[in-house]
Amino acid sequence: MMKNNKVYKWLLNRADRQADNIWIFAVGTVLFFFGVGVILYSESTLTPSVGQEIIVLIGFILAIIGGITAIIGYLSLSLLRFLRFTTGERIKPPSADSPTDTIEETGESQKKSL
């Protein structure tokens, strides 16, 4: 039970890191397309040989790693945020920069005259 709670807290914490999740998604996308580019380049320009197959294998590995990384980043951006909103839990405490309600601070009910 304790391990599941730690994983759950880690997932909620990961959901609050939007900039990191976008970075993970972007790096994964770049790696994926670079790997696909290596495959296409070697298939169209290099002569069939063992060297070409090794280069295609390297491109394939880069594409797989990039695809998995992009999927992790995308799921962190979408599904983990949805998980956090549905549970109603907050990992980050409110910051000092959070806006406050000025009506409650004055203690008076302000009415607009028409």
N, C-alpha and C positions, 0 to 999 in steps of 0.2 A: 504494500500500500504506500509506503514511503517513497519508493522508487517512482511510482506513477505520479505522485504529487510533485516530485522534482522535475519530471519530464513535462508535466502540465505547466508548471511555473516557467520552465525554460521556453516552452512554446509561446506562452503569453508575453514573456519578455522579448522574444524574437519578433513578435507581431508589432511591438511598439517601436522597433528600429526600422522605420521606413527608408531612411537614406541608405542604410546598410543593405537592405533588401533590394533596393533599386540598383545599387552597385553590384551585388551578386548577380542579378538578372542581366545587367549590361555586360559584365565580364563573360558570363556564360554564353550570351548571344554572340559576342565577338569571337570567342573561341570556336563556337559551332560553325559560324560562317567562314572562319579562317580554315578550319579543317575541311569543310566542303570545297573551299577554293583550292586547297592543296590537291585534293582528289581530282577535281576537274582539270586543273592545270597539268598534273602528271599524266592523266589519261589522254589529254589532247596533244601534248607536245613531246613527251618522252617516248622513246622506242620501247616496245615490250621487252622487259628483262626482269631479272630478280631485283635490281635496284629500283625499278619503277614500282614493283609490288611492295617493296619496303616503304617507299615514300607514300604510297596509297595507304598502307597500314598505319603509318604515323598520322596521316590526315584523318583516317577513320577513328583512331584513338582520340585525337583532338576534338573531333566532332561529337563523339560520345560523351567525353568529359564536359564539353561545353553545353551540350544538350541537357545533361543531368543537372549541371549548375544553374542553367537558365530555368529549368523546371522548379528547382528548389527556391530560387529567387521569386519566381512568379507565384508559387503557392504560398510563400511567406507574405507576399503582398496582398493576396486575395483571401485565401482560406483561413489563414491565421488571424487576420484582422476580423473576419467574420466570426471566428471562434471567440475572440475577445469581446466583440460587441454583443454576442448572444449570451455570454456568461455574465456580463455586467461588471466584471472585475477590472480593476486598474492596477497595474504594476507601478507605474510612475506616480509619485505623489504630485499634487498640484504645485506648480512653481510659483515663485514670488511675482513673476510677470503676468500671472493669470488675471484677467479682468475681474473687477469687483462691481457689484451692483451699487450705484450711487444712491439710489432711493433708500436702500436699507441702511446705508451709512449715516444719513442725515436723521433718520428716525421719524421723519414726517411723511405723511402721505401727500403727495403733490397732485393737485388737480389742475387740469387745464381749463381755463375759462374760454368759453366759445363766444 
